[in-house]
């Protein structure tokens, strides 16, 4: 990938760190390929129920629990006592440690530098690779005593906890370690440390999480503290590991071993590339890579609250190879999803608790063809195509022809694909309020049929590659019949764009971005003149600096803001709200419609330049899920979203390759 200008910075200067409003909205994220994570704010205050130093994944990448919510540090130096932590309580922030932050760094992992008079104290943390453990370290420039109070949450990460008598407060101490098991149905938590533990059990009540308040959810929580660890610096290195897997450290840890662990964690966070910008994007994508508890790789859809969703995974999968991650990982993810298919459908999502997968999706299975096509074109993996992809994808096509779950079936009259009923939500516009779809799209959605056409063409190409010429001819013939019907029935001659859905009663003429997929996939369904007409409509109504709107302004259902309680946000989710992942399809559509001209490339590079800035706005080094439809477009939804980053990477790479080919 290219140097696309100045890379966003992983360094936050002190003046921003000490600005509570700004620093409490700048989030950081650290992951370890299990679905576990640490997440918080630059200010050090937790503003979400999902913020914690250790959110463990008991069955990777799901079954997550908030374990260690935060720590509260008090440092005693020759100049006095200072509080380093920050917490929001009703009407006040206490302590106000953010006022002492001189700098925050995210690279290689979260690090705060506090200035307490002449003494500089540095705090860093990192999740340990492939385990449910977090390492926290402190360094100082002057002698001091550091008290670190531990505050635990021990609850499902979607929930909140409150003071209760069921919590078991007993601690088991040993040399350099202390353990407690607050609840019998959850693992024991062990702290391995270099200090002295002082047991002093206390409840800290009424923590407030302001982002939860904004989201219309319960926002107050009580946290239990079993005591504090006291360190004398710099006589001893100050560190602790909080772990649910103490068997990994049967003899405890020495300072030298901790230094080696930290060095290994620094090394695994180094992502080579042509430039710093490429390294930042690779790091961002790596955060979503996980290995499931059964050993198979996958991708998490977003942090902090999503697990793995097949649609998100497959739309994002080409970014793995684009960013230079191993090709076999892509093949394993494709094989995993094909292994999980049922009646010709891959799962929509895998649940938090590892119950049976859900299959309520009409598009995820078809996106698999797009991701697999990209993989085969990059790798020429003939064996994988012959033994895995081709037989499974033929079965998928046959299942769609016959008809499968949720009324997903080919209409024999025109070979278009129909899906659903008024009560289902089978496309990516899947929000429900009061159990009713906000955007009912049953019938023949435009992007579902664009994907179906591409699936037929891709399977035809594979048939030719494998020597099945007759099958290739049948598939191409079917695709051509379907294409003729598509162009006739989806074209809105009045508005010179595509209908969004052919409903059982009439075509839906609302202006949405789904028509972009008819001109952005490997096999476009419109000629370039029609593609330009579609882009004219999209440019004038939907394209925004940070993504693409989901509905044109002026529509009665249009929502200017993505805010409020759950029902209010779900009502706005696909009714105007801007999605940054759609810049990928938009750029591909523009390069198809206008060719790889200097003018087309310049328009697309402007989009990339604007999106680069967003890497420093919400979750540092990542891109959020959505933005408000109208200005000022605030980042909203999930702070770190897989397909936002993945499509950005694909777009940056596409533009780089286009410019390189023009220079050749």
C-alpha positions in Angstrom: 0.0 0.0 0.0 1.2 3.5 -0.7 2.2 6.5 1.3 -1.1 8.3 1.1 0.2 11.4 2.9 1.0 12.2 6.5 0.1 9.2 8.8 -2.2 9.8 11.7 -0.4 10.1 14.9 -0.4 7.6 17.8 0.8 10.3 20.1 -1.7 12.5 22.0 0.0 15.7 23.4 -0.6 16.8 27.0 -2.9 19.7 26.1 -5.4 17.3 24.6 -4.9 14.7 27.4 -5.8 17.3 30.0 -8.9 18.5 28.1 -11.4 16.1 29.7 -14.1 16.5 27.1 -11.7 15.6 24.3 -9.6 13.0 26.0 -12.6 11.2 27.4 -13.9 10.7 23.9 -10.6 9.5 22.4 -10.6 5.8 22.9 -7.8 3.2 22.7 -7.9 -0.5 22.0 -5.5 -3.4 22.6 -6.3 -7.0 21.5 -4.6 -10.4 21.4 -6.3 -12.6 18.7 -8.7 -14.3 21.2 -11.6 -11.8 21.2 -10.3 -10.6 24.6 -9.4 -6.9 24.8 -8.5 -3.9 26.9 -10.2 -0.6 26.0 -10.6 2.8 27.6 -10.0 6.5 27.0 -6.9 8.7 26.8 -8.2 10.5 29.9 -8.1 7.2 31.8 -11.8 7.4 32.7 -14.1 4.5 31.7 -17.1 6.0 29.7 -18.6 2.7 28.5 -19.6 -0.6 30.3 -17.3 -2.1 27.7 -14.2 -0.3 29.0 -11.9 -2.3 31.2 -8.2 -3.4 31.5 -9.3 -7.0 30.9 -12.3 -8.1 29.0 -11.8 -11.9 28.8 -13.1 -14.2 26.2 -13.8 -17.5 27.8 -14.7 -19.3 24.5 -12.8 -17.3 21.9 -13.9 -15.0 20.4 -17.1 -15.0 22.4 -18.4 -15.5 25.9 -16.8 -12.3 27.1 -16.7 -11.1 30.6 -15.5 -7.8 32.1 -13.0 -8.9 34.7 -10.6 -6.1 35.8 -12.4 -2.8 35.3 -9.7 -0.4 36.3 -7.0 0.5 38.8 -6.7 3.6 41.0 -3.2 4.7 41.5 -1.9 7.0 44.3 1.8 8.0 44.2 3.8 9.4 47.1 6.8 11.4 46.1 9.1 13.9 47.8 6.9 16.7 46.5 3.6 15.2 47.8 0.8 12.8 47.0 -0.8 12.5 43.5 -3.7 10.6 42.1 -3.2 9.2 38.6 -6.6 7.7 37.9 -9.9 9.2 36.8 -13.5 8.1 37.4 -16.8 9.7 36.7 -19.3 9.8 39.6 -22.6 11.7 39.9 -21.8 15.4 39.3 -18.0 15.0 39.6 -14.9 13.4 38.2 -12.7 12.0 41.0 -9.8 11.5 41.0 -8.7 13.9 38.3 -5.5 12.2 37.2 -6.0 13.3 33.6 -4.8 16.7 34.7 -1.3 15.2 35.3 -1.0 13.5 31.9 1.9 14.9 29.9 1.5 12.6 26.9 -0.3 9.5 25.7 1.1 7.0 23.2 -0.6 4.0 21.5 2.4 2.5 19.8 3.4 -0.2 20.5 0.7 -0.4 23.2 -1.2 2.1 25.4 1.2 4.3 27.5 0.6 7.3 29.7 3.2 9.7 31.0 2.3 11.5 34.2 4.1 14.6 35.5 4.0 14.8 39.3 6.3 17.7 40.1 9.8 16.8 39.1 8.8 13.1 39.0 7.7 11.5 35.7 5.7 8.3 36.0 5.0 6.1 33.0 2.2 3.5 32.9 1.8 1.0 30.1 -0.4 -2.0 29.5 -0.7 -4.8 27.0 -2.8 -7.9 26.6 -0.7 -11.0 26.4 -0.9 -12.9 23.1 -3.4 -15.8 23.0 -4.3 -15.7 26.7 -6.7 -14.1 29.1 -4.1 -11.9 30.8 -3.0 -8.3 30.9 0.3 -6.9 31.9 0.5 -3.4 33.5 3.9 -1.8 34.2 5.1 1.4 35.9 8.4 3.3 35.6 9.5 6.4 37.4 12.4 9.0 37.2 12.5 9.6 41.0 12.1 7.5 44.1 8.4 7.1 45.1 5.9 4.8 46.6 3.0 3.7 44.4 -0.3 2.3 45.6 -2.4 0.6 43.0 -5.9 -0.3 44.1 -7.6 -3.0 42.0 -11.2 -2.6 41.0 -12.9 -5.7 39.6 -16.2 -6.1 37.7 -16.7 -9.8 37.1 -19.8 -9.7 34.9 -21.0 -10.3 31.4 -19.6 -7.5 29.3 -23.0 -6.4 28.1 -24.2 -6.0 31.7 -23.5 -4.0 34.8 -22.8 -5.1 38.4 -23.9 -3.6 41.7 -22.9 -4.2 45.3 -24.1 -7.6 46.4 -23.6 -10.1 49.2 -23.1 -13.0 46.8 -19.6 -11.8 45.8 -17.0 -13.8 47.7 -14.3 -11.5 49.1 -11.8 -14.0 50.3 -8.3 -13.6 48.9 -5.6 -16.3 48.7 -2.1 -14.9 49.0 1.3 -16.3 48.2 4.7 -14.9 47.4 4.2 -12.4 44.6 0.6 -13.3 43.9 -2.9 -13.0 45.2 -6.0 -14.8 43.9 -9.8 -14.4 44.4 -12.8 -16.1 42.9 -15.8 -13.7 43.3 -18.4 -16.0 41.8 -18.4 -19.8 41.6 -19.4 -19.9 37.9 -16.6 -17.7 36.7 -12.8 -18.4 36.7 -10.5 -17.4 39.5 -8.6 -14.1 39.0 -4.9 -14.1 39.9 -2.6 -11.1 40.2 1.1 -11.9 39.9 3.0 -8.8 41.0 6.3 -7.3 42.1 5.0 -5.4 45.1 3.3 -6.1 48.4 -0.5 -6.8 48.5 -2.5 -5.1 51.2 -6.0 -6.6 51.6 -8.7 -4.0 52.2 -12.0 -4.9 50.6 -14.2 -2.0 49.6 -17.1 -1.3 47.2 -16.8 1.8 45.1 -20.3 2.7 44.2 -22.0 4.8 41.5 -19.4 4.8 38.7 -21.0 6.6 35.8 -20.4 5.7 32.1 -21.4 8.7 30.1 -21.4 7.1 26.7 -24.0 4.6 28.0 -26.1 7.5 29.3 -26.0 9.0 25.8 -27.0 5.6 24.4 -30.1 5.5 26.6 -28.9 2.6 28.6 -28.2 1.9 32.3 -25.0 3.8 33.1 -24.2 3.3 36.8 -22.1 0.5 38.3 -20.5 -0.5 41.6 -17.0 -2.0 41.5 -15.4 -4.1 44.2 -11.8 -3.7 45.3 -10.1 -6.5 47.2 -7.2 -4.2 48.2 -4.1 -2.6 46.7 -0.6 -3.5 45.6 2.1 -1.3 47.0 5.4 -0.7 45.1 8.6 1.1 46.1 10.2 2.6 43.0 12.8 2.6 41.6 14.2 0.1 44.0 12.0 -2.6 42.3 10.4 -2.7 39.0 6.7 -2.2 39.4 4.4 -4.4 37.4 1.5 -6.8 37.7 -0.2 -9.4 35.5 -3.9 -10.0 36.0 -4.8 -13.4 34.6 -7.5 -16.0 34.4 -4.8 -18.6 33.5 -2.3 -18.7 36.4 -1.1 -22.1 35.3 0.9 -20.3 32.6 3.0 -18.8 35.5 3.4 -21.6 38.0 6.6 -20.2 39.5 5.5 -16.6 39.3 7.5 -14.1 37.3 10.8 -12.3 37.7 11.6 -8.8 36.5 13.7 -10.3 33.7 10.8 -12.6 32.6 8.4 -9.6 32.6 10.9 -7.6 30.5 11.1 -10.5 28.0 7.2 -10.7 27.9 7.0 -7.0 27.2 9.7 -7.3 24.5 7.8 -10.1 22.8 4.6 -8.0 22.9 6.4 -5.1 21.4 7.7 -7.3 18.6 4.3 -8.8 17.7 2.9 -5.3 17.3 5.5 -4.3 14.7 3.9 -4.3 11.3 6.3 -3.7 8.4 5.3 -1.9 5.3 6.4 0.7 2.8 5.6 3.5 5.2 4.1 4.4 8.6 0.6 4.7 7.1 0.7 1.1 5.8 1.9 -0.1 9.2 -1.0 1.7 11.0 -3.5 0.1 8.7 -2.1 -3.4 9.1 -2.1 -2.9 12.9 -5.7 -1.8 12.7 -6.8 -4.8 10.7 -4.8 -7.2 12.9 -6.9 -6.2 15.9 -9.9 -8.0 14.4 -8.1 -11.3 13.7 -8.9 -14.1 16.1 -8.6 -17.8 16.5 -11.8 -19.5 17.6 -11.8 -21.9 20.5 -11.9 -24.8 18.0 -8.6 -23.5 16.5 -10.2 -22.1 13.3 -9.4 -18.4 12.3 -12.1 -15.8 12.0 -12.6 -12.0 12.1 -14.4 -10.1 14.8 -16.9 -7.6 13.3 -16.1 -4.8 15.8 -15.0 -3.7 19.2 -16.1 -3.5 21.8 -19.5 -5.4 21.4 -19.5 -7.5 18.3 -18.3 -11.0 17.8 -17.9 -12.7 14.4 -20.6 -12.0 11.7 -20.2 -13.7 8.4 -21.3 -10.8 6.3 -18.8 -8.5 7.9 -16.1 -11.1 7.7 -16.6 -11.8 4.0 -16.9 -8.2 2.9 -13.6 -7.6 4.8 -11.8 -10.8 3.9 -10.0 -9.5 0.8 -8.3 -6.9 3.0 -6.3 -9.7 4.7 -4.3 -10.5 1.6 -4.2 -6.8 0.6 -2.6 -6.0 3.9 -0.1 -8.8 3.5 -1.4 -11.3 6.0 -0.9 -15.0 5.1 -3.1 -16.3 2.3 -3.7 -19.6 4.1 -5.6 -17.7 6.8 -8.1 -16.5 4.2 -8.6 -20.0 2.9 -9.2 -21.3 6.3 -11.8 -18.7 7.1 -13.6 -19.5 3.8 -13.4 -23.2 4.6 -14.7 -22.6 8.1 -17.8 -20.8 6.9 -18.5 -23.4 4.2 -18.2 -26.1 6.8 -20.9 -24.3 8.8 -23.3 -23.9 6.0 -26.9 -25.2 6.2 -29.2 -25.7 3.3 -27.0 -23.6 1.1 -26.5 -20.7 3.5 -23.5 -19.8 5.6 -24.2 -18.5 9.1 -25.3 -14.9 9.6 -23.5 -14.8 12.9 -22.0 -16.8 15.7 -23.6 -15.9 19.0 -21.9 -14.7 22.2 -22.5 -17.9 24.0 -21.6 -20.3 21.2 -25.2 -21.6 20.7 -26.2 -22.7 17.2 -25.3 -20.3 14.5 -28.1 -18.1 13.0 -28.7 -18.3 9.3 -31.1 -15.3 8.7 -29.1 -13.7 5.8 -29.6 -13.6 2.1 -26.3 -11.8 1.3 -23.6 -13.3 3.4 -23.5 -16.5 1.4 -23.2 -14.6 -1.8 -20.5 -12.4 -0.4 -18.5 -15.6 0.0 -18.3 -15.9 -3.8 -16.8 -12.4 -4.0 -14.2 -13.1 -1.3 -13.3 -16.5 -2.7 -13.0 -15.0 -6.2 -10.5 -12.5 -4.9 -8.6 -15.2 -3.1 -8.3 -17.4 -6.2 -7.3 -14.5 -8.5 -4.5 -13.6 -6.0 -3.2 -17.1 -5.3 -4.2 -19.5 -8.1 -4.8 -22.0 -5.4 -6.1 -24.7 -7.8 -6.3 -27.4 -5.2 -8.4 -25.4 -2.8 -10.7 -24.4 -5.6 -11.1 -28.0 -6.8 -11.5 -29.7 -3.5 -13.2 -27.1 -1.3 -14.7 -24.1 -3.0 -16.1 -25.5 -6.2 -18.2 -28.4 -4.8 -19.5 -26.3 -1.9 -20.4 -23.3 -4.1 -22.1 -25.5 -6.6 -24.2 -26.8 -3.7 -25.0 -23.2 -2.7 -26.1 -22.3 -6.2 -28.3 -25.4 -6.5 -29.9 -24.6 -3.1 -30.8 -21.1 -4.2 -32.3 -22.4 -7.4 -34.4 -24.9 -5.5 -35.3 -22.5 -2.7 -33.9 -22.5 0.8 -34.6 -20.9 4.3 -36.4 -17.6 4.6 -38.0 -17.9 1.2 -34.7 -17.3 -0.5 -35.1 -18.7 -4.0 -34.7 -18.0 -7.7 -37.8 -16.8 -9.5 -38.0 -19.1 -12.5 -39.8 -16.5 -14.5 -36.9 -14.1 -14.7 -34.0 -15.8 -12.8 -33.9 -13.0 -10.3 -33.3 -13.9 -6.6 -36.1 -13.1 -4.1 -35.9 -13.4 -0.4 -37.9 -13.0 2.8 -41.3 -11.8 3.9 -42.5 -8.5 5.5 -41.3 -9.7 8.9 -37.7 -10.7 8.0 -34.5 -8.7 7.8 -32.1 -10.6 5.5 -29.9 -7.9 4.1 -27.3 -5.8 5.7 -30.0 -3.2 6.4 -31.2 -5.5 9.2 -32.4 -3.3 12.1 -35.6 -4.1 13.9 -37.8 -2.0 16.3 -40.5 -3.8 18.3 -39.6 -6.9 16.3 -40.5 -5.3 13.0 -37.9 -4.5 10.3 -37.2 -0.8 10.1 -36.3 -1.1 6.4 -38.3 -4.1 5.1 -36.7 -5.2 1.9 -38.4 -8.5 1.2 -38.8 -9.2 -2.5 -35.8 -8.8 -4.9 -33.3 -6.4 -3.3 -30.9 -4.8 -5.8 -27.6 -5.8 -4.1 -28.8 -9.3 -3.5 -29.3 -9.7 -7.3 -26.1 -8.0 -8.1 -24.4 -10.5 -5.8 -26.3 -13.4 -7.3 -25.3 -12.5 -10.8 -21.7 -12.3 -9.7 -22.0 -15.7 -8.0 -23.2 -17.2 -11.3 -20.4 -15.6 -13.3 -17.7 -16.5 -10.8 -18.9 -20.2 -10.7 -18.9 -20.2 -14.5 -15.3 -18.9 -14.5 -14.3 -21.6 -12.0 -16.0 -24.3 -14.1 -13.9 -23.2 -17.1 -10.7 -23.3 -14.9 -11.5 -26.8 -13.8 -12.4 -28.0 -17.4 -16.2 -28.2 -17.0 -17.0 -26.3 -20.2 -20.6 -27.4 -20.4 -21.3 -26.3 -16.9 -19.7 -23.0 -17.7 -22.0 -22.5 -20.7 -25.1 -23.3 -18.6 -24.1 -20.9 -15.9 -23.2 -18.1 -18.4 -26.5 -18.6 -20.1 -28.4 -18.4 -16.8 -26.5 -15.3 -15.9 -27.3 -13.6 -19.2 -31.0 -14.3 -18.8 -30.9 -12.9 -15.3 -28.9 -9.8 -16.5 -31.5 -9.0 -19.1 -34.3 -9.1 -16.5 -32.2 -7.1 -14.1 -31.6 -4.3 -16.5 -35.2 -4.2 -17.6 -36.8 -4.4 -14.1 -34.4 -2.5 -11.9 -33.8 0.6 -14.0 -35.7 3.7 -12.9 -35.9 5.7 -16.1 -37.4 8.7 -14.3 -34.6 9.1 -11.8 -31.9 7.4 -13.9 -30.7 5.1 -11.2 -31.7 1.7 -9.8 -34.7 0.7 -7.7 -33.7 -0.5 -4.3 -36.1 -3.4 -4.1 -38.6 -5.0 -6.4 -41.3 -5.7 -3.9 -44.2 -8.1 -4.5 -46.4 -5.1 -5.3 -44.2 -2.4 -6.9 -40.6 -1.3 -7.1 -39.2 0.7 -4.2 -37.8 4.0 -5.7 -36.1 5.3 -2.5 -32.6 6.4 -3.1 -30.2 4.1 -1.2 -26.6 3.1 -1.7 -27.3 -0.5 -2.4 -27.4 0.2 -6.1 -23.6 0.8 -5.9 -23.1 -2.9 -5.8 -24.5 -3.3 -9.3 -21.5 -1.3 -10.6 -18.7 -2.1 -8.1 -18.5 -5.9 -8.0 -16.2 -7.9 -10.3 -18.9 -8.4 -12.9 -20.9 -5.1 -13.2 -24.5 -5.3 -14.3 -24.8 -1.8 -16.0 -22.9 -0.3 -18.8 -20.7 2.7 -18.1 -23.2 5.3 -19.2 -25.8 3.9 -16.8 -23.2 3.6 -14.1 -22.4 7.3 -14.4 -26.0 8.1 -14.1 -26.2 6.1 -10.9 -23.2 7.9 -9.5 -24.7 11.3 -10.3 -27.6 10.4 -8.1 -25.4 9.0 -5.4 -23.1 12.0 -5.5 -25.9 14.5 -5.2 -27.8 12.8 -2.4 -25.7 10.2 -0.5 -22.0 10.8 -0.8 -20.6 12.5 2.4 -17.0 13.3 3.5 -16.8 10.3 5.8 -18.9 7.7 3.9 -22.2 7.2 2.2 -25.7 7.9 3.5 -28.2 5.0 3.6 -31.1 7.1 2.5 -31.5 10.4 0.6 -32.4 13.6 2.6 -36.0 14.6 2.0 -37.4 11.1 2.4 -40.0 11.0 5.1 -38.1 8.3 6.9 -34.7 10.2 6.8 -33.0 10.6 10.2 -30.5 13.4 10.6 -28.9 12.0 13.8 -27.9 8.6 15.1 -28.6 9.1 18.8 -30.9 8.3 21.7 -32.0 5.0 23.2 -31.7 1.7 21.4 -35.0 2.0 19.5 -34.2 5.5 18.3 -30.8 4.5 17.1 -32.1 1.4 15.4 -34.7 3.5 13.7 -31.9 5.7 12.2 -29.4 2.9 11.5 -30.1 2.6 7.8 -32.4 5.6 7.3 -29.8 8.2 6.4 -27.0 7.3 8.8 -23.6 7.4 7.1 -21.5 4.2 6.8 -17.8 4.6 6.1 -17.4 1.0 4.8 -19.4 2.0 1.7 -16.5 4.1 0.4 -15.0 0.8 -0.9 -17.9 0.1 -3.2 -18.2 3.8 -4.1 -14.6 4.0 -5.2 -14.8 0.8 -7.2 -18.0 2.0 -8.9 -16.4 5.4 -9.8 -13.3 3.7 -11.3 -15.6 1.4 -13.3 -17.9 4.2 -14.5 -15.2 6.7 -15.4 -12.2 4.5 -16.0 -8.9 4.9 -14.3 -8.5 8.5 -15.5 -6.5 11.0 -13.5 -9.7 12.9 -12.7 -11.4 9.8 -11.3 -8.4 8.9 -9.3 -8.2 12.4 -7.9 -11.8 12.2 -6.7 -11.1 8.9 -5.0 -7.9 10.1 -3.4 -9.8 13.1 -1.9 -12.1 10.5 -0.2 -9.1 8.6 1.2 -7.5 11.8 2.5 -10.6 12.7 4.4 -10.9 9.2 5.9 -7.3 9.2 6.9 -8.1 12.0 9.3 -10.8 9.9 11.0 -8.2 7.4 12.2 -7.4 9.9 14.9 -10.9 11.0 15.8 -12.7 8.2 17.7 -10.8 5.0 18.5 -7.2 5.9 17.8 -5.8 4.0 14.8 -9.2 2.6 13.8 -12.5 3.7 12.1 -15.9 3.7 13.6 -19.1 2.0 12.4 -21.3 5.0 11.5 -21.7 8.8 11.5 -24.6 11.1 11.7 -26.3 11.7 8.4 -26.1 15.5 8.7 -23.3 17.8 9.7 -21.6 17.9 12.1 -21.1 14.2 11.4 -20.1 12.8 14.8 -18.6 9.3 14.9 -21.2 6.9 16.3 -21.9 3.2 16.8 -19.1 0.7 17.4 -15.8 2.7 17.8 -13.6 0.2 16.0 -15.4 -1.5 13.1 -13.9 -4.3 10.9 -15.4 -3.5 7.6 -14.7 0.2 7.9 -11.0 -0.5 8.2 -11.0 -3.3 5.7 -12.7 -1.4 2.9 -10.5 1.5 3.6 -7.4 -0.7 3.2 -8.9 -2.2 0.0 -9.5 1.3 -1.4 -6.1 2.6 -0.6 -4.5 -0.4 -2.2 -6.7 -0.2 -5.3 -5.8 3.5 -5.8 -2.1 2.7 -5.4 -2.2 -0.1 -8.0 -4.2 2.1 -10.4 -1.6 4.8 -10.2 1.2 2.3 -10.6 -0.4 0.8 -13.7 -0.8 4.3 -15.2 2.9 5.0 -14.7 4.0 1.7 -16.2 
